[in-house]
């Protein structure tokens, strides 16, 4: 069985960080390139599911879309 995940990939000055939506717990991948970070997080998701089972899925309702928003906040 294959399950699709929405994955956020962030670009930072020192590389890329990636993490999935809809998974309980902390699952993070990193790499020098976008592709490296994506491959690393996919491996981390597989390990997380093997370790903790299907209970790691937050709910039966999948994330349909993910949006990035920006908001100004007085600090």
SVG drawing of the C-alpha trace seen along z (x, -y; Angstrom):
<svg xmlns="http://www.w3.org/2000/svg" viewBox="-11 -46 37 48">
<polyline fill="none" stroke="black" stroke-width="0.4" points="0.0,0.0 1.2,-3.5 0.2,-6.5 0.7,-10.0 2.1,-12.7 2.3,-16.5 5.9,-17.5 7.1,-20.9 10.6,-21.7 12.4,-24.8 15.5,-26.3 18.0,-27.7 21.4,-29.3 23.1,-26.0 20.8,-23.5 17.3,-22.2 14.9,-20.9 11.8,-18.8 8.9,-17.5 5.6,-15.8 2.1,-17.1 -0.4,-14.8 2.1,-12.6 2.1,-12.4 5.6,-12.9 8.6,-14.6 9.8,-13.5 12.4,-15.7 14.8,-15.2 17.7,-17.4 20.2,-17.7 22.4,-20.0 19.9,-19.9 16.2,-19.8 16.4,-16.3 18.6,-15.1 16.2,-16.6 13.2,-15.0 15.0,-11.6 16.0,-11.9 12.5,-12.8 11.0,-9.9 13.4,-7.5 12.5,-9.1 8.8,-8.7 9.3,-5.0 11.3,-4.4 8.7,-6.3 5.9,-4.1 7.9,-0.9 8.7,-1.9 5.3,-3.2 2.8,-1.6 -0.1,-3.2 -1.1,-5.0 1.3,-7.8 -1.3,-9.1 -3.0,-12.1 -6.4,-11.2 -8.2,-9.4 -8.8,-12.8 -5.9,-13.6 -4.4,-17.0 -5.8,-18.1 -3.7,-21.3 -1.1,-23.2 -0.6,-26.9 2.1,-29.3 0.9,-32.6 2.7,-35.6 1.4,-38.0 2.9,-41.0 2.8,-40.9 4.0,-43.7 6.8,-42.6"/>
</svg>
